[in-house]
Amino acid sequence: MEENVKISEMTTMRLGGAARYVAEVEDEVSLRAALNFAKLQGLPVFVLGGGANVIGRDEGFDGVILRSRIRGFEILAQTPREMTVRVGGGEVLDDIVKIVCERGYTGMEGLTSIPGTMGAAPVQNVGAYGQEIAQVVERVECYDMWASEATDDVHKTFTNKECKFGYRESIFNTGADAGRYFITHVVLKLHKGELKPPFYTSLQKYLDEHNIKDYSPEQIRFAVAQVREGKMPDLRFEASAGSFFKNIYLNDVEAEEAKARGIEVWREHGQNVVNSGWLIQQAGLSGRTFYGVRVSEKASLILINDSARSYSDLARARERIVWAVEKKFGFRLEQEPVEII
Ligand SMILES: Cc1cc2nc3c(=O)[nH]c(=O)nc-3n(C[C@H](O)[C@H](O)[C@H](O)COP(=O)(O)OP(=O)(O)OC[C@H]3O[C@@H](n4cnc5c(N)ncnc54)[C@H](O)[C@@H]3O)c2cc1C
């Protein structure tokens, strides 16, 4: 168990004070040991994957950070049409996307280059280019951190339906059981085949420009990686938590009213969505820097920490952006990354 580790060094936004303890969880034994330690010390725990969607606060975390490091990729079943795999929660999501696409299975190619781990993917139901992890999750295997080891069964498996996936949400981050389960493994079911056009505008544009008519998972994975490379921050050189605000979902009445006010509303999976990045751009904030935090000029939903000295700087920048958008459009933006508290 390591002591006093800076959260800024474990998260891609690179902010936050020290965590009192950090435990590497490589299997159930190390998880049990870390949980027992936290219980004896009366300390809270926080599960951390790759740190790509969490923000540390200046006061740090007076508890135990459990770093998700469980590895493994096991083929449970394979036919010419389908493949079911069981993946350790600590595996890198992008590595799994690569393996799956190389074998010709569809369902994850749109998730190419999303930073982070397999175990975190179901938590906020990661999605991009029209795909979501929910579409390929068969079940999620967990360790119940709130159960008593002596009296309860600590192992819990959730079917896809039981995960209650929604836009950037699931039972793992929403409702009474948010933060209760440590995801040890994710079972994915993939199918042979390929996506059908039309694709998302930027992806379609890339395919057209490069005259690509092969929509195999591997080809789309390559194209998505190229498109993302052009607009996403390179985390080796830039600090960011990716999209900092959630998109806005409206009912039909609200959508009509928004359209009448000239706001772009698009339909996705039968729902009305306003792109918060578009609102930020229309509010004239793209490329602007507040307190060392820059609104990406390439994708306005993304904030980049150029020189913020503290979480307080980020909080002030966030308020500035939220205020400007609310003043212009009447929508209050909601933060996507989780804070370690
Ligand atoms: C440049 C950039 C681009 C991004 N693009 C996208 C995108 O296109 N689409 C998208 O959806 N997201 C995107 N994200 C957000 C991020 O990649 C995802 O949220 C990803 O799932 C985070 O994985 P992580 O392992 O880093 O999780 P962390 O950030 O470490 O944790 C995220 C949440 O999951 C919980 N968690 C992590 N592991 C486990 C586990 N094993 N068991 C239980 N809970 C766990 C944590 O407690 C926390 O609540 C992007 C982020 C960045 C920095």
The ligand as a Tripos MOL2 file, in Angstrom:
@<TRIPOS>MOLECULE
LIG
   53    58     1     0     0
SMALL
NO_CHARGES

@<TRIPOS>ATOM
      1 C1         -9.1560   12.6200  -24.1400 C.3       1 LIG1
      2 C2        -10.3690   11.8900  -23.6160 C.ar      1 LIG1
      3 C3        -11.3490   11.4480  -24.4910 C.ar      1 LIG1
      4 C4        -12.4790   10.7710  -24.0090 C.ar      1 LIG1
      5 N1        -13.4320   10.3560  -24.9030 N.ar      1 LIG1
      6 C5        -14.5210    9.7130  -24.4630 C.ar      1 LIG1
      7 C6        -15.5350    9.2820  -25.3710 C.ar      1 LIG1
      8 O1        -15.4150    9.4380  -26.5750 O.2       1 LIG1
      9 N2        -16.6260    8.6610  -24.8720 N.ar      1 LIG1
     10 C7        -16.7770    8.4320  -23.5250 C.ar      1 LIG1
     11 O2        -17.7990    7.8470  -23.1230 O.2       1 LIG1
     12 N3        -15.8360    8.8270  -22.6380 N.ar      1 LIG1
     13 C8        -14.7190    9.4550  -23.0680 C.ar      1 LIG1
     14 N4        -13.7760    9.8730  -22.1780 N.ar      1 LIG1
     15 C9        -13.9550    9.6180  -20.7480 C.3       1 LIG1
     16 C10       -13.2080    8.3660  -20.2290 C.3       1 LIG1
     17 O3        -12.3140    7.8830  -21.2000 O.3       1 LIG1
     18 C11       -14.1790    7.2490  -19.8740 C.3       1 LIG1
     19 O4        -15.0910    7.6940  -18.8930 O.3       1 LIG1
     20 C12       -13.4620    6.0030  -19.3520 C.3       1 LIG1
     21 O5        -14.3900    4.9790  -19.1130 O.3       1 LIG1
     22 C13       -12.6800    6.2720  -18.0610 C.3       1 LIG1
     23 O6        -11.9620    5.0980  -17.7680 O.3       1 LIG1
     24 P1        -10.9320    5.0900  -16.5590 P.3       1 LIG1
     25 O7        -10.4210    3.6900  -16.4460 O.co2     1 LIG1
     26 O8         -9.9230    6.1310  -16.7430 O.co2     1 LIG1
     27 O9        -11.8880    5.3890  -15.3310 O.3       1 LIG1
     28 P2        -11.6740    6.4380  -14.1480 P.3       1 LIG1
     29 O10       -11.6480    7.8020  -14.7130 O.co2     1 LIG1
     30 O11       -10.5310    6.0360  -13.3140 O.co2     1 LIG1
     31 O12       -13.0370    6.2250  -13.3440 O.3       1 LIG1
     32 C14       -14.2450    6.6550  -13.8740 C.3       1 LIG1
     33 C15       -15.3920    6.1820  -12.9640 C.3       1 LIG1
     34 O13       -15.4770    4.7660  -13.0070 O.3       1 LIG1
     35 C16       -15.2960    4.2060  -11.6930 C.3       1 LIG1
     36 N5        -14.5390    2.9640  -11.8920 N.ar      1 LIG1
     37 C17       -13.3760    2.8150  -12.5760 C.ar      1 LIG1
     38 N6        -13.0130    1.5100  -12.5830 N.ar      1 LIG1
     39 C18       -13.9600    0.8310  -11.8920 C.ar      1 LIG1
     40 C19       -14.1510   -0.5510  -11.5290 C.ar      1 LIG1
     41 N7        -13.2950   -1.4900  -11.8840 N.pl3     1 LIG1
     42 N8        -15.2440   -0.8660  -10.7810 N.ar      1 LIG1
     43 C20       -16.1270    0.0880  -10.4030 C.ar      1 LIG1
     44 N9        -16.0060    1.3970  -10.6990 N.ar      1 LIG1
     45 C21       -14.9420    1.7660  -11.4400 C.ar      1 LIG1
     46 C22       -14.5680    5.2650  -10.9030 C.3       1 LIG1
     47 O14       -14.8260    5.1530   -9.5200 O.3       1 LIG1
     48 C23       -15.1840    6.5360  -11.4910 C.3       1 LIG1
     49 O15       -16.4400    6.7630  -10.9220 O.3       1 LIG1
     50 C24       -12.6250   10.5260  -22.6310 C.ar      1 LIG1
     51 C25       -11.6270   10.9720  -21.7500 C.ar      1 LIG1
     52 C26       -10.5070   11.6250  -22.2240 C.ar      1 LIG1
     53 C27        -9.4440   12.0740  -21.2530 C.3       1 LIG1
@<TRIPOS>BOND
     1     1     2 1
     2     2     3 ar
     3     2    52 ar
     4     3     4 ar
     5     4     5 ar
     6     4    50 ar
     7     5     6 ar
     8     6     7 ar
     9     6    13 1
    10     7     8 2
    11     7     9 ar
    12     9    10 ar
    13    10    11 2
    14    10    12 ar
    15    12    13 ar
    16    13    14 ar
    17    14    15 1
    18    14    50 ar
    19    15    16 1
    20    16    17 1
    21    16    18 1
    22    18    19 1
    23    18    20 1
    24    20    21 1
    25    20    22 1
    26    22    23 1
    27    23    24 1
    28    24    25 2
    29    24    26 1
    30    24    27 1
    31    27    28 1
    32    28    29 2
    33    28    30 1
    34    28    31 1
    35    31    32 1
    36    32    33 1
    37    33    34 1
    38    33    48 1
    39    34    35 1
    40    35    36 1
    41    35    46 1
    42    36    37 ar
    43    36    45 ar
    44    37    38 ar
    45    38    39 ar
    46    39    40 ar
    47    39    45 ar
    48    40    41 1
    49    40    42 ar
    50    42    43 ar
    51    43    44 ar
    52    44    45 ar
    53    46    47 1
    54    46    48 1
    55    48    49 1
    56    50    51 ar
    57    51    52 ar
    58    52    53 1
@<TRIPOS>SUBSTRUCTURE
     1 LIG1         1 GROUP 0 **** ****
